[in-house]
Amino acid sequence: MIELRNVTMSYGQDSAEPVLRDMNLQVDRGELVLLCGESSCGKTSLLRLLNGVARYFFDARISGEVLLDSQPIINAEAHDIAQTVGSVFQNPKSQFFTLDVTSELAFGCENLGVEPARIEQRIAEVAREFSMEDLVRRQLVELSGGQKQKVACAAVAAMQPHVLLLDEPSSNLDMAAIGELREIVARWKQQGRTVMVAEHRLYYLADLVDRVVYMDRGRIGREFTGEQFRSLNDHDLQELGLRSTHPVPEPVGAPATGAGEVVGEVVSEVVVDSFAFRYPKAPRLAMDIEHLVLPEAQVIGVVGRNGAGKTTFVRSLTGLEPRSRGALRLAGAELSRPKQRLRHSYLVMQDVNHQLFGESVDADVAIGADAGGERQKAHITEVLAALNLEDKRERHPMSLSGGERQRVAIASALVCGREVIVFDEPTSGLDLRHMKQVALQLEDLARQGRTVLVVTHDVELLAECCDFLLLIDEGEVAIAEPCDGDVLRRAVKFLAGDGSEALESPR
């Protein structure tokens, strides 16, 4: 059992604003509890408190009592807590300590002093339990995001903790991998383990949870039983700032006119011809697109399973992959060389830490901006305000939360002035309100005449703002159609693993 009594916590100095305030919470053994709420509401801080990370790595100052099986743990040693509490982080790479799967599965057990023979037995058990026998001899760098998350869950399970804490575990997963994650959580619940999950995506857990704790500015705002939570409709959830519990929300508006719309005497389309790419020593092409017409000045969702070729496509489109072949026709110009495409496009990466270089948010956003004096400064101010970053202009980007860093990278793209802008998972880890803000910014870019491509697993973002849907499978185009409800449902059915017949249009 977990119990918090009048707990207040802050990071760093005594004068720091508390991240948890006067919290009282009890979680029974075997209970599955969902922690939800807007970004910065305290979900992650609560998990850090329970696994000891807050005190050991974030210099947290804690008052009140935190009990685990009736024993106080605020001042407990980290290795003592780890014998009972296991954690799965948002980014599985941040908790890997080895290079291959087998070593990673053994690592936690070795630190707990488990006998070698017993470790081998546990590795075999979790490999069967997680249906990952084919992964145990592979290198971690070879795995997809979903496979890495599975390894992270299995490595924690091998330590056999009674309590499992998951911090936004679905944020970087495709729909098939989220389905596997759901099965893992359901299995833990069946085994009688106590599970707490902090999440923005709610649909895959809605029918499993025993209780939902809604957090608001470091406090528990409301609590729901599982049945009460499942009775909430989308309007109720949006009032709380929460995402939908439906796997496929209805698109917000009708899609814009499809590719090839004639404006005056100019055909407003982006044409991809003979795009091909093969990785060294690979037996087949990773991308093979003979001819593709995309609408200009629209928001285009780019979807596909992990490893389907989405990233290869957008890297080739933006000129970041110098070995790719093919040509891009944009605004009447043919851009056949990657360096030409680089001058007309901008990519916001999935891991935005790779493209944050400035000493402050202001400096970072200004790096890619066109020179424009006061007008450009005003534009930057407007963009930062729209993304709720204006009060963080002087902060170092790496001091921000993951969601805030994501918004800094998005701000850079919004002020860069390029014709084609590609976003790779721009809403990873974002709550409903910030997802909608990103959607509005994407739509605004399209209204300004930019062609916006969004590589995403976030179906709610697709429903919110995408005009056109491009589904890539095994390096080829499977769907390229205006994004209405029918197209979205077909794509989601396929991405969830229901077979290629889902790609067939009923029209």
Backbone torsions as a table, in degrees:
resi	resn	phi	psi	omega
1	MET	NA	142.0	176.8
2	ILE	-110.4	135.1	178.1
3	GLU	-140.7	130.7	173.7
4	LEU	-114.4	131.5	-179.6
5	ARG	-124.9	110.6	175.2
6	ASN	51.2	48.5	-175.6
7	VAL	-89.0	129.0	171.5
8	THR	-125.8	137.3	-177.6
9	MET	-140.5	140.2	173.9
10	SER	-138.0	160.5	178.6
11	TYR	-100.8	137.8	171.8
12	GLY	79.2	-129.9	-170.2
13	GLN	-71.8	161.7	-178.7
14	ASP	-60.0	-30.7	-176.4
15	SER	-82.0	-4.2	-177.4
16	ALA	-64.6	146.0	178.8
17	GLU	-65.8	132.2	179.6
18	PRO	-63.1	140.3	174.2
19	VAL	-94.5	-20.9	171.3
20	LEU	-129.0	137.5	-174.1
21	ARG	-130.7	118.6	171.4
22	ASP	46.3	49.4	-175.9
23	MET	-84.3	133.4	172.1
24	ASN	-127.7	120.5	-174.5
25	LEU	-151.7	140.5	174.9
26	GLN	-129.7	128.5	177.8
27	VAL	-121.1	121.3	-176.8
28	ASP	-80.2	156.6	177.6
29	ARG	-59.7	133.6	178.6
30	GLY	83.7	3.2	-177.3
31	GLU	-86.9	141.6	173.5
32	LEU	-104.4	113.2	-174.2
33	VAL	-117.3	129.1	175.4
34	LEU	-98.4	125.3	173.1
35	LEU	-99.0	123.3	-178.9
36	CYS	-137.5	169.9	-177.3
37	GLY	144.1	169.5	-178.1
38	GLU	-67.2	163.5	178.0
39	SER	-54.6	144.2	177.9
40	SER	69.4	19.3	179.1
41	CYS	-83.2	-12.7	177.7
42	GLY	116.0	4.0	-177.1
43	LYS	-60.5	-52.4	-178.7
44	THR	-64.4	-39.0	179.3
45	SER	-62.5	-37.0	177.7
46	LEU	-63.6	-43.0	178.1
47	LEU	-65.9	-39.8	177.4
48	ARG	-62.4	-34.7	176.9
49	LEU	-63.7	-43.7	-173.8
50	LEU	-74.3	-29.3	-179.6
51	ASN	-97.9	3.7	175.8
52	GLY	86.2	-5.1	-177.2
53	VAL	-65.6	-35.9	-175.8
54	ALA	-58.3	-46.0	-177.0
55	ARG	-76.2	-38.8	-172.7
56	TYR	-81.3	-31.0	-173.6
57	PHE	-117.8	-15.4	-177.2
58	PHE	-121.2	11.2	176.9
59	ASP	51.5	44.3	-177.0
60	ALA	-73.9	144.2	174.4
61	ARG	-107.9	122.3	-169.2
62	ILE	-126.2	132.8	171.5
63	SER	-123.5	158.4	-175.9
64	GLY	98.6	-165.3	-178.0
65	GLU	-124.5	138.3	172.8
66	VAL	-125.2	118.5	-175.3
67	LEU	-116.8	137.1	174.0
68	LEU	-124.8	115.3	-173.0
69	ASP	51.0	44.9	175.7
70	SER	71.7	4.6	179.6
71	GLN	-106.6	133.3	179.0
72	PRO	-67.8	137.7	-176.7
73	ILE	-125.4	2.9	-178.4
74	ILE	-56.8	-41.0	-177.7
75	ASN	-106.1	14.7	-179.6
76	ALA	-72.5	152.9	176.6
77	GLU	-69.9	147.4	-176.8
78	ALA	-59.3	-40.0	-178.0
79	HIS	-69.2	-26.4	176.3
80	ASP	-71.7	-42.2	178.2
81	ILE	-63.8	-38.7	-175.9
82	ALA	-63.5	-21.2	178.5
83	GLN	-72.0	-19.3	-178.3
84	THR	-114.7	-32.1	-173.1
85	VAL	-115.7	125.1	175.1
86	GLY	-113.7	145.8	-175.5
87	SER	-126.7	140.9	172.5
88	VAL	-120.9	119.3	-174.5
89	PHE	-87.3	168.1	-179.7
90	GLN	-60.4	-43.0	178.1
91	ASN	-107.7	106.1	-175.3
92	PRO	-59.0	-28.3	-179.3
93	LYS	-60.8	-27.2	-177.0
94	SER	-72.8	-10.2	179.0
95	GLN	-116.9	8.2	176.4
96	PHE	-85.5	139.2	-179.7
97	PHE	-121.3	-6.5	-177.0
98	THR	-126.8	-174.1	-175.6
99	LEU	-106.7	-20.2	-177.7
100	ASP	-127.9	162.4	-172.5
101	VAL	-64.4	-46.4	-177.9
102	THR	-59.8	-44.7	179.4
103	SER	-63.7	-36.6	179.6
104	GLU	-67.0	-39.8	178.4
105	LEU	-65.6	-29.7	-178.5
106	ALA	-84.9	-23.0	-167.6
107	PHE	-57.9	-50.6	-178.2
108	GLY	-63.6	-40.9	179.0
109	CYS	-63.1	-39.9	178.6
110	GLU	-61.7	-39.4	179.6
111	ASN	-69.3	-23.3	176.6
112	LEU	-87.6	-2.2	178.1
113	GLY	79.2	24.2	178.8
114	VAL	-71.4	141.3	179.8
115	GLU	-61.4	142.9	-177.9
116	PRO	-53.0	-42.8	-179.5
117	ALA	-63.5	-38.9	179.7
118	ARG	-69.8	-34.4	177.7
119	ILE	-62.3	-46.4	178.6
120	GLU	-59.0	-38.7	178.8
121	GLN	-65.3	-42.8	-179.7
122	ARG	-66.0	-39.4	178.6
123	ILE	-60.5	-44.4	178.9
124	ALA	-63.6	-38.3	-178.5
125	GLU	-66.3	-47.4	-177.9
126	VAL	-71.7	-30.3	177.0
127	ALA	-62.5	-40.7	176.5
128	ARG	-70.4	-44.8	-176.3
129	GLU	-61.0	-37.3	-176.9
130	PHE	-99.6	9.5	179.0
131	SER	50.8	50.4	-175.8
132	MET	-129.5	30.1	177.2
133	GLU	-57.4	-31.3	-178.6
134	ASP	-76.0	-7.7	-177.6
135	LEU	-100.4	-18.0	-166.2
136	VAL	-63.8	-23.3	-179.8
137	ARG	-101.8	8.2	-175.5
138	ARG	-94.2	160.4	174.9
139	GLN	-81.6	144.4	-177.4
140	LEU	-62.4	-35.1	-177.3
141	VAL	-67.1	-17.1	-179.4
142	GLU	-83.2	-11.2	-170.4
143	LEU	-87.7	152.9	172.9
144	SER	-75.3	170.7	178.5
145	GLY	-59.3	-42.2	179.3
146	GLY	-65.5	-39.5	178.9
147	GLN	-66.4	-38.8	177.9
148	LYS	-64.3	-40.1	178.2
149	GLN	-64.7	-37.2	177.8
150	LYS	-64.0	-42.0	178.4
151	VAL	-63.5	-41.8	178.9
152	ALA	-60.5	-43.7	178.6
153	CYS	-64.6	-42.6	-178.6
154	ALA	-66.8	-39.4	179.7
155	ALA	-63.0	-38.7	176.9
156	VAL	-69.3	-43.4	-179.2
157	ALA	-62.0	-33.2	-179.7
158	ALA	-62.8	-26.3	178.3
159	MET	-77.7	-10.5	177.1
160	GLN	57.2	50.1	176.1
161	PRO	-75.1	154.4	176.3
162	HIS	-81.7	-27.0	-176.1
163	VAL	-119.0	133.7	178.7
164	LEU	-123.5	128.6	-178.7
165	LEU	-116.6	125.0	-178.2
166	LEU	-121.7	124.5	-177.8
167	ASP	-106.2	103.1	-179.3
168	GLU	44.0	57.8	-173.7
169	PRO	-69.6	-17.2	-176.3
170	SER	-94.8	-0.7	-166.0
171	SER	-62.4	-28.9	-178.0
172	ASN	-114.7	20.0	-174.4
173	LEU	-104.6	148.9	171.8
174	ASP	-81.8	176.7	-171.7
175	MET	-66.6	-37.1	178.4
176	ALA	-64.5	-42.1	179.5
177	ALA	-67.6	-35.5	176.3
178	ILE	-63.6	-37.8	175.5
179	GLY	-60.6	-40.5	177.3
180	GLU	-67.1	-39.5	177.1
181	LEU	-61.5	-41.5	178.2
182	ARG	-59.3	-42.2	179.0
183	GLU	-62.9	-38.0	178.4
184	ILE	-63.6	-47.4	-179.7
185	VAL	-63.4	-41.6	178.5
186	ALA	-62.2	-37.6	179.3
187	ARG	-66.5	-42.2	177.8
188	TRP	-61.9	-40.7	178.4
189	LYS	-63.0	-42.4	179.6
190	GLN	-62.0	-33.0	179.7
191	GLN	-76.8	-5.0	178.6
192	GLY	84.5	15.8	178.6
193	ARG	-80.6	152.7	175.1
194	THR	-85.9	125.0	-175.9
195	VAL	-127.5	129.5	173.4
196	MET	-122.1	127.4	-176.5
197	VAL	-123.8	121.5	171.8
198	ALA	-92.5	122.1	-173.1
199	GLU	-147.5	151.0	165.7
200	HIS	-100.4	-38.3	175.0
201	ARG	-78.3	122.0	-170.6
202	LEU	-108.0	-22.0	-167.2
203	TYR	-62.6	-34.2	-173.6
204	TYR	-80.3	-12.7	179.8
205	LEU	-108.7	-11.5	-169.0
206	ALA	-55.9	-40.1	-177.0
207	ASP	-87.7	1.9	-178.8
208	LEU	-104.3	-31.1	-166.5
209	VAL	-69.2	144.9	173.5
210	ASP	-88.8	-31.2	-177.4
211	ARG	-152.9	149.6	177.5
212	VAL	-123.7	126.8	177.3
213	VAL	-108.4	114.3	180.0
214	TYR	-94.3	119.8	-176.9
215	MET	-104.0	145.6	-177.2
216	ASP	-143.5	110.2	176.7
217	ARG	51.9	47.9	174.2
218	GLY	84.6	0.2	179.4
219	ARG	-119.8	162.4	172.3
220	ILE	-82.3	111.0	-177.9
221	GLY	-79.3	-47.1	179.9
222	ARG	-150.9	158.4	172.5
223	GLU	-128.0	142.7	179.5
224	PHE	-129.5	142.9	165.9
225	THR	-72.1	165.9	178.1
226	GLY	-57.2	-42.5	-179.0
227	GLU	-66.1	-41.5	178.2
228	GLN	-61.9	-41.5	-179.3
229	PHE	-65.9	-41.8	-179.5
230	ARG	-67.8	-18.8	179.2
231	SER	-83.8	-9.9	-179.8
232	LEU	-73.9	136.7	175.3
233	ASN	-92.0	177.4	-176.5
234	ASP	-61.6	-34.6	178.4
235	HIS	-64.3	-44.1	178.7
236	ASP	-59.7	-43.6	-178.5
237	LEU	-65.5	-41.8	-179.8
238	GLN	-65.4	-33.0	176.1
239	GLU	-61.1	-29.6	178.4
240	LEU	-90.5	-1.1	-177.8
241	GLY	78.1	25.3	-176.1
242	LEU	-108.7	155.1	178.9
243	ARG	-78.3	171.5	-176.6
244	SER	-71.3	154.6	172.6
245	THR	-98.0	7.4	177.7
246	HIS	-97.6	134.9	179.7
247	PRO	-61.7	-33.4	-177.8
248	VAL	-129.5	90.8	175.4
249	PRO	-67.1	154.5	175.9
250	GLU	-72.1	139.1	175.7
251	PRO	-54.3	143.6	-175.6
252	VAL	-67.2	-41.8	-179.3
253	GLY	-138.4	173.1	177.7
254	ALA	-68.2	141.3	178.1
255	PRO	-62.5	150.9	177.2
256	ALA	-68.5	169.2	179.7
257	THR	-56.6	140.6	-174.1
258	GLY	-72.0	-174.9	-176.6
259	ALA	-59.7	144.4	175.1
260	GLY	92.0	12.4	177.5
261	GLU	-63.8	135.3	-178.6
262	VAL	-93.4	124.0	176.6
263	VAL	-118.0	108.0	-172.4
264	GLY	64.2	-122.9	178.6
265	GLU	-107.7	8.5	-177.1
266	VAL	-107.9	128.5	176.3
267	VAL	-81.7	116.7	-174.5
268	SER	-85.8	82.2	-179.8
269	GLU	-145.7	154.1	173.6
270	VAL	-109.1	125.7	-174.5
271	VAL	-115.3	128.8	176.5
272	VAL	-108.5	125.0	-179.1
273	ASP	-124.8	130.7	171.8
274	SER	52.7	43.8	176.5
275	PHE	-77.1	124.3	179.6
276	ALA	-147.5	145.5	177.9
277	PHE	-154.4	136.4	176.4
278	ARG	-129.6	129.0	174.6
279	TYR	-72.9	149.2	-178.8
280	PRO	-53.6	132.7	177.5
281	LYS	68.5	3.5	178.1
282	ALA	-73.9	141.7	-177.2
283	PRO	-74.2	-20.1	-177.4
284	ARG	-140.7	164.9	178.5
285	LEU	-65.5	136.4	174.4
286	ALA	-80.7	-21.0	177.3
287	MET	-146.3	130.8	179.9
288	ASP	-146.5	89.7	-177.1
289	ILE	-121.0	106.9	-176.0
290	GLU	-71.6	-46.7	-177.8
291	HIS	-156.2	129.5	-179.2
292	LEU	-144.4	130.3	177.4
293	VAL	-112.5	123.5	179.6
294	LEU	-117.3	149.1	178.7
295	PRO	-73.4	138.9	175.0
296	GLU	-82.8	151.7	175.3
297	ALA	58.1	39.6	173.9
298	GLN	-135.0	167.1	174.9
299	VAL	-94.0	117.4	-175.2
300	ILE	-111.8	118.2	175.7
301	GLY	-81.9	129.9	178.2
302	VAL	-112.6	113.4	-175.1
303	VAL	-126.6	166.4	179.5
304	GLY	162.2	163.1	177.4
305	ARG	-69.1	162.7	175.4
306	ASN	-58.6	132.7	180.0
307	GLY	82.9	6.8	-176.6
308	ALA	-77.8	-18.3	180.0
309	GLY	116.0	8.8	-178.4
310	LYS	-61.8	-50.3	-177.7
311	THR	-64.7	-40.1	177.5
312	THR	-59.9	-41.4	-179.9
313	PHE	-62.8	-50.2	-175.2
314	VAL	-72.5	-30.4	176.0
315	ARG	-67.4	-36.8	176.7
316	SER	-70.4	-41.4	-179.2
317	LEU	-60.6	-39.5	-175.8
318	THR	-90.3	-1.0	177.9
319	GLY	83.1	9.7	-179.6
320	LEU	-81.9	-13.2	177.9
321	GLU	-108.3	95.0	-172.5
322	PRO	-66.6	-18.0	-177.6
323	ARG	-89.4	-2.2	-177.9
324	SER	-74.3	150.8	177.1
325	ARG	-109.3	155.4	175.2
326	GLY	124.5	177.5	-177.3
327	ALA	-133.6	148.7	176.3
328	LEU	-118.4	125.2	175.4
329	ARG	-102.1	120.4	-173.9
330	LEU	-138.4	123.0	178.4
331	ALA	52.8	40.5	177.1
332	GLY	82.6	-4.6	-179.6
333	ALA	-106.1	141.9	176.8
334	GLU	-98.5	120.0	-177.3
335	LEU	-109.4	92.7	-175.2
336	SER	-93.3	-19.5	-179.5
337	ARG	-101.7	140.3	-179.9
338	PRO	-54.7	-38.3	-179.5
339	LYS	-64.2	-31.2	176.3
340	GLN	-66.2	-43.2	-178.5
341	ARG	-67.6	-31.9	178.2
342	LEU	-59.7	-35.3	-177.2
343	ARG	-73.5	-14.5	-176.9
344	HIS	-112.2	3.0	-173.5
345	SER	-139.5	164.5	-179.4
346	TYR	-145.4	135.6	-179.3
347	LEU	-118.8	125.9	170.0
348	VAL	-94.9	113.7	-173.4
349	MET	-73.2	159.8	176.7
350	GLN	-65.2	-45.2	175.5
351	ASP	-95.2	93.2	-172.5
352	VAL	-69.2	-12.6	177.7
353	ASN	-60.7	-21.8	-179.3
354	HIS	-76.7	-9.9	-176.4
355	GLN	-132.1	23.3	173.5
356	LEU	-106.3	113.8	-172.0
357	PHE	-121.2	-20.4	-172.2
358	GLY	-76.9	165.5	177.3
359	GLU	-84.2	-10.8	177.1
360	SER	-147.5	165.4	176.8
361	VAL	-60.2	-44.6	179.2
362	ASP	-55.9	-48.3	-177.5
363	ALA	-65.6	-38.5	-178.7
364	ASP	-64.9	-45.6	-178.5
365	VAL	-66.2	-32.5	-177.3
366	ALA	-76.2	-17.0	-176.0
367	ILE	-56.9	-47.0	-176.6
368	GLY	-93.5	3.6	-176.2
369	ALA	-79.2	146.9	173.4
370	ASP	-68.4	144.2	178.1
371	ALA	-62.4	127.9	-177.3
372	GLY	-157.0	12.3	176.0
373	GLY	58.9	-137.1	-174.9
374	GLU	-64.1	-34.8	179.7
375	ARG	-62.6	-42.5	179.7
376	GLN	-68.5	-38.8	176.9
377	LYS	-60.5	-40.8	179.0
378	ALA	-64.9	-38.1	178.5
379	HIS	-64.8	-42.8	178.3
380	ILE	-61.6	-43.0	178.2
381	THR	-59.8	-43.0	-179.7
382	GLU	-63.5	-44.1	-179.2
383	VAL	-65.9	-45.2	-179.6
384	LEU	-63.9	-37.3	177.3
385	ALA	-65.1	-41.3	-179.6
386	ALA	-64.8	-27.5	-179.2
387	LEU	-100.8	15.8	178.7
388	ASN	57.0	42.3	-179.7
389	LEU	-120.6	2.6	-173.0
390	GLU	-62.5	-35.1	-179.2
391	ASP	-79.4	0.6	-179.0
392	LYS	-116.0	17.3	-173.5
393	ARG	-60.7	-33.3	-177.1
394	GLU	-93.4	-3.9	-179.9
395	ARG	-74.9	148.1	172.2
396	HIS	-70.6	133.7	-176.5
397	PRO	-55.2	-35.6	-176.9
398	MET	-76.3	-5.6	175.6
399	SER	-89.1	-4.2	-177.1
400	LEU	-88.2	166.2	174.7
401	SER	-70.7	167.2	179.9
402	GLY	-58.9	-43.3	178.9
403	GLY	-65.7	-36.3	179.0
404	GLU	-69.5	-39.5	177.0
405	ARG	-63.5	-38.1	177.3
406	GLN	-59.2	-41.9	-178.7
407	ARG	-70.4	-29.7	175.5
408	VAL	-64.3	-44.0	178.9
409	ALA	-64.2	-38.5	177.5
410	ILE	-64.1	-40.8	178.2
411	ALA	-59.9	-39.7	178.4
412	SER	-60.2	-41.3	179.7
413	ALA	-66.8	-35.6	-176.2
414	LEU	-68.7	-24.3	-177.4
415	VAL	-106.1	5.8	-171.6
416	CYS	-79.1	-24.8	176.0
417	GLY	81.1	12.1	179.4
418	ARG	-83.0	158.4	-177.5
419	GLU	-77.5	-36.6	-179.6
420	VAL	-116.5	123.3	-180.0
421	ILE	-123.4	127.3	-177.9
422	VAL	-113.8	131.7	177.2
423	PHE	-115.4	125.8	178.3
424	ASP	-103.0	106.4	-178.3
425	GLU	51.7	60.6	-176.4
426	PRO	-70.8	-16.5	-177.6
427	THR	-109.4	16.3	177.0
428	SER	-58.6	119.6	178.6
429	GLY	79.5	10.0	-178.6
430	LEU	-97.5	145.2	176.6
431	ASP	-79.8	-179.7	-176.6
432	LEU	-58.5	-48.4	-175.0
433	ARG	-62.0	-45.8	-178.7
434	HIS	-73.2	-30.7	173.8
435	MET	-62.5	-42.5	178.8
436	LYS	-66.7	-36.1	176.9
437	GLN	-63.4	-42.6	176.9
438	VAL	-62.5	-43.3	178.9
439	ALA	-58.0	-43.8	178.7
440	LEU	-62.6	-39.3	179.0
441	GLN	-66.6	-38.6	177.7
442	LEU	-64.0	-43.8	178.2
443	GLU	-63.3	-38.9	179.5
444	ASP	-64.6	-39.2	176.4
445	LEU	-60.9	-42.6	178.8
446	ALA	-63.9	-39.2	178.2
447	ARG	-64.8	-27.4	177.9
448	GLN	-79.6	-0.1	179.0
449	GLY	96.2	5.3	177.3
450	ARG	-83.0	146.0	172.1
451	THR	-94.3	120.2	-171.8
452	VAL	-112.7	122.1	174.9
453	LEU	-111.5	132.4	-176.7
454	VAL	-122.8	108.1	173.3
455	VAL	-82.9	118.4	-171.7
456	THR	-155.3	151.7	167.4
457	HIS	-103.3	0.7	-173.6
458	ASP	-86.8	98.1	-177.0
459	VAL	-65.3	-32.8	179.1
460	GLU	-65.4	-35.8	175.5
461	LEU	-66.5	-42.4	177.6
462	LEU	-58.0	-45.8	-179.3
463	ALA	-66.4	-29.3	-175.0
464	GLU	-76.5	-38.4	-168.1
465	CYS	-142.8	-7.6	-172.5
466	CYS	-81.8	134.1	178.0
467	ASP	-92.2	-27.8	-170.9
468	PHE	-142.1	142.1	-177.2
469	LEU	-119.5	128.5	176.4
470	LEU	-118.5	114.7	178.2
471	LEU	-107.6	123.5	-179.4
472	ILE	-108.2	131.2	179.1
473	ASP	-135.4	123.5	-178.9
474	GLU	51.8	41.9	175.0
475	GLY	79.6	2.3	-178.8
476	GLU	-122.3	161.9	-179.0
477	VAL	-81.8	121.6	178.2
478	ALA	-101.8	-35.1	176.1
479	ILE	-138.3	135.9	172.0
480	ALA	-146.9	85.8	-171.9
481	GLU	-144.9	158.1	171.4
482	PRO	-54.9	141.5	-171.0
483	CYS	-89.5	86.5	172.5
484	ASP	-103.7	-177.3	-176.1
485	GLY	-60.9	-38.9	-178.8
486	ASP	-66.0	-46.3	-179.6
487	VAL	-62.4	-41.5	-179.6
488	LEU	-63.9	-42.8	179.7
489	ARG	-64.5	-41.9	178.3
490	ARG	-60.9	-44.5	-179.1
491	ALA	-64.2	-44.5	-178.8
492	VAL	-65.0	-40.0	178.0
493	LYS	-59.9	-43.4	178.7
494	PHE	-66.9	-44.9	-177.3
495	LEU	-66.1	-27.0	178.0
496	ALA	-78.9	-5.2	175.0
497	GLY	98.8	22.7	-176.8
498	ASP	-90.1	9.4	172.5
499	GLY	101.7	161.6	-175.4
500	SER	-70.3	-17.3	179.2
501	GLU	-64.4	-20.1	177.7
502	ALA	-66.1	-20.7	-178.9
503	LEU	-77.8	-16.6	-176.4
504	GLU	-75.4	124.9	-179.4
505	SER	-74.7	133.3	177.7
506	PRO	-74.8	-7.6	-175.9
507	ARG	-72.6	NA	NA
